[in-house]
Every structure is written in C-alpha cells, then in structure tokens.
Amino acid sequence: MSTHPDLEKVRAFLDAFEEVFDRDWPYTKEMLGIRCETEEQKTAAAKAGLETIPVISEHGTFVHPQVEDEVEDWGNRARLLESYRALRKEMP
C-alpha cells in the first residue's frame, strides 16, 4: 500500500462528499427524512421548557452548518469536519 494517496482519487472523494453533504444538501435531507421544525413545533417545545439546539441551521449544510457550536452533542462530526477542511486546504 502506497503512503501517498492518488490525488485524483482524493479529488473524486472530496467532490462526492461535497455533492452529498453540501451542494445537494436539500435532496440529502429529503432522502434521510430530515425536516425542519415548524413554528408550531418550536413554540410547543418552548412552552414545554425544552431547548432546541440546532446542529445545522435552516440555511446551513452538513459541511457548512452555520451554527455557533459545530460540536454540540455530536463530537465525531467535529472531527470529520476538521479533517475534511484540513484535507481540502491541502488540495491544489
């Protein structure tokens, strides 16, 4: 096994990862059954004293969650995003 990965394979992986978890995020959410909370659900949760902690903003994606705390109750996502971003910076 080579210690140097094939850059074309790395590019292909990053492109596929970004397609699913960023550029095509609305479709990915649909396929995973992820739906945004309705205003009624938000109000009911607040009345019940439940805190809603967004892990991805309504306008964010998995790759770009647009939330203040990307690791909130999801530690491995932080590791994945950190590794992804480091790899993305290394690619020409």
N, C-alpha and C positions, 0 to 999 in steps of 0.2 A: 504494500500500500504506500503510495506516494505521500510525502509530508507536505507537498504543495498541491492544493486543490486546483482543478481545472477551472480557470476563470470563467469560461463560457457556462459551465455547469452552475457556478456560483451566481452568475448573472441571471441565468434561467430560473434558478430557485428564487432569487430576490424578486424577479419580475412576477412570478406566480404568487408568491407571498403577498406582494403589494396589490396584485389584482384582486385577490380574495379578501384581504383584510384592510384594504384602503380604497382603491378605485371603484371596486364593485361592492362596497360595504352594504348598501341598501339591499341588494339581492342576497348577500350572505346572511344578513339578519333575517330576511324573509325565510330562507331555507332552514335556518336554525330555530325559527319560531320566536325570535326576539322582537318584542313590540314595546314601544314607548308607553310609559304610564299616561293615562288620560288625566285631564284636570280633575275629574271626579275621583279617580283613584288617589291622586296626590292629596286632595282635600280630605278624603276619608282616612288616609294614613296619618295626616297631621292631627286630625280630630282624635284619633286613637292613641296619639302620643308616639307614633312610630316615626323614626327618622329614615328618610330615603337618602341613601348615599350613592350618588351616580358614579359608576365606574367608567362610563363612556358618556359624554354629553350628547344631547339630541343631535348636535351638528358635528360630532366627532366620529372617528372611526377607531377600529382596534389599534391601528398603527399610530394614529394621532387622536388620542382620546379626548383631548381638550378639557381635562379636569385638573384641578389643583393637585390632587394626590393620586398618582397613577398606580400606587401600590396598595391602596385601600383594600384590605381583605383579599388580596389577590397577588401574593408575593411572587409567584412564578411568572406572572405577566410582566412584572417589572424587570426580571432577569431576561426574559425573552426580548422585550423592547430595548433594553440596554445592549444586548448582544447584537440585535438587528441593526441598531443605529451605529454601533461601532463598525460592523461589517460594511454597512452602506457607505460610511466615510472612507473606507479603505478601497472601495471600488473606483476604478478610473472612469 
